């Protein structure tokens, strides 16, 4: 019994030593769903892709470690898909995007009952090759490249890489004759 009292006295003394520190610090734990959580400036949440800025170049898909971003070609449409369920919120896609179309948000409450709510799709029209008809680049990206590179003929810009190689070879052989 004496040992129990000594333990109780020690714990009360310890509490009295900590009490002034605790009163200066204030509340440390927040009541989460009822109070706003602390989100700092360096916090990285889900990404957001601006469809107006995105040209469909695919730089983000190549740098994404968990492959949360994918670029697929379905018919005459190029689709940039973002699956938040795979995202590790590293922000490498936002750093890599040449158009600054991707931004990292502070959003982290992403739970949902429907798995399809975790997908975001951005659709781009695609250019087709004027010779073989193969889809090869988004129209936005093709227009951007054409505006920056003026010394290449527009007929060449409308060719897929395979047909462009063949046409360049034909021009080269024609120049040799």
C-alpha positions, 0 to 999 in steps of 0.5 A: 500500500505504501508503495502505491501511495509513493507512485501516486505522489510521484505522478502528481508531482510530475504532472505539476512540473508539466502543467506550466509548459502545457498551459503555455503551449495550448491545445495540441490535438485538434478534433479532426472532422470538426476543426480544420486540419493543419495544412502547411505550405509545403504540403502536397495533395492531389494534382490538378490538370488544367485542360486549357493549358495541357497540350498532351505532350506526355512528359508527365506520364513519362516522369510519374513513378507509380504511373498514376498518369497515363496517355492513351490513344483511343480512336481519334482521341488522345486521353490523359488519365489521372488515377488518384488511387496510384498517385504518391503525391510527389509533384514530379509531374507538376515540376516536369510539365513544360506548359505548367498545366499541372498544379499540386493542390492541398486536397487530401480528403479523397475517400469515395465509395465509387472508384470511378470518382478517383479518375480524371480524364482530359481528352485531346483531338489528334492529328492524323498522318496525311499519307497513312492516316495514323494518329500520332500527336495531339492537335494542340501540341502539333500547332504549338510545334508548328508555331515555334518551328517556321522553317519546316514545311507544313506538309512535313508537319502533317506526317507521322514519324514513319512517313516523315522518315520515308519522305525525307529519304525520298527527298535525299535520294532525289537530291542525289540523282 
